Amino acid sequence: METDRYARQKLIEWWDQERLRSASILVAGAGALGNEVLKNLALLGVGQVLVVDFDRIEPSNLSRTGLFRESDIGRPKVEVAGEAVTALNPDVTVETLYGDVFYDVGLGYYRHKTLVIGCLDNLAARSQVGRSCGLAGVPYLDGGIWSLGGEVRWFSTSEGPCFDCMLSAEDREHASERRSCTGFRLVDEQETQHVSTLVTTAAIIAGMLVQEAVKYLCGYPITAGKAIVYNGQVLTLHRAELTRNPRCSSSHSPYQKVIELAAPVTQMTARQLFSLARAALKSDGQGTMEAASAPPGGDQGLSLQLGRDFLLELRCLRCGRAQEVNQHWDKVLEQERICPFCGAARHAEVIRALDEQSLYIDRPLSTLGVPPGEVLAVYAGNDLLLFELGV
């Protein structure tokens, strides 16, 4: 009797189980597609998996997700998925992050992964993950499904296309809508909102995703910058070319020379980062950091870029009432910007950067909307220093 659970797959000529065991994969999305991807990764013996999702299990999920049970309704998807993966294969080390890829997943989570697999349901989230992979220099496998079809897309080199290269002006306008799980509008579907998906299609596309992942991890040739498109309605399968958009605004060059810090975002302040930046510049002579254009005013002292707009306070200039908010600006609804007492538009105190004279220099960066593991930029004149915070 064979005692090695991976004995049969090791018979494949190009197979490298050790490379699978040492791989670390981030799976973004734990819905129908994510369930199938995680199941496949577990059975194959991938060493480490980080699952990211912000949803909870609903009754409608149960017809499309093999890792969830009725008793799991109401629990975070990542929590249940992580438990199921461990039950399938205790060899796999599973981490879970119950959060949003926009606000809760710092770039450090991507930088230390071998590969990222996207199982998301809207263009905005795919774009966010794609941009993060580009800055981290990590290959990105994006999968999407609709009721009887789907596609697998490879983004693996800085010279090739990124996810944003594919987006039209109309795509960007509707990027946050959760339609089909491909994220794109479907010309042959009547529904205007989220298009239903089937577990059968999820299984097919997840199989393709993980097969591509295994090829990459084992050093087998892959077809970067390509998409595999499956249409179960007419039973076709074809390969599409993904082309780079010369006008793409996303960065196609990964960050270099990132200084990794052990301190978590809950303990680090801007003042401490500025002190570390000055020490790094001093030890490096002239600060031979990554070349970059300084932001406006960046030639005066040090400047820390938070990477997002953060709303500290809403104040009514008519009646004088103020409300402390401490929230990402794009999470604030339009109606919240109106004074509930007098109906006037309220002034918003929003910050995106801190300098050495900032009133908030001693606040933990987590209280300014910076997520765990984020990579932050400190400008010193025309020099740029990059710091990765702990998780």
Secondary structure, 3 states (H helix, E strand, C coil): CCCCCCCCHHHCCCCCHHHHHHCEEEEECCCHHHHHHHHHHHHHCCCEEEEEECCECCHHHHHCCCCCCHHHCCCEHHHHHHHHHHHHCCCCEEEEEECCCCCCCCHHHHHCCCEEEECCCCHHHHHHHHHHHHHHCCCEEEEEEECCEEEEEEECCCCCCCHHHHCCHHHHHCCCCCCCCCCCCCCCCCCCCCCCCCHHHHHHHHHHHHHHHHHHHCCCCCCCCEEEEEECCCCEEEEEECCCCCCCCCCCCCCCCEEEEEEECCCCEHHHHHHHHHHHHHHCCCCCCEECCCCCCCCCCEEEEEEEEEEEEEEECCCCCEEEEEEEHHHCCHHHHECCCCCCEEEEEEEEEEECCCCCCCCEHHHHCCCCCCEEEEEECCEEEEEEEEC
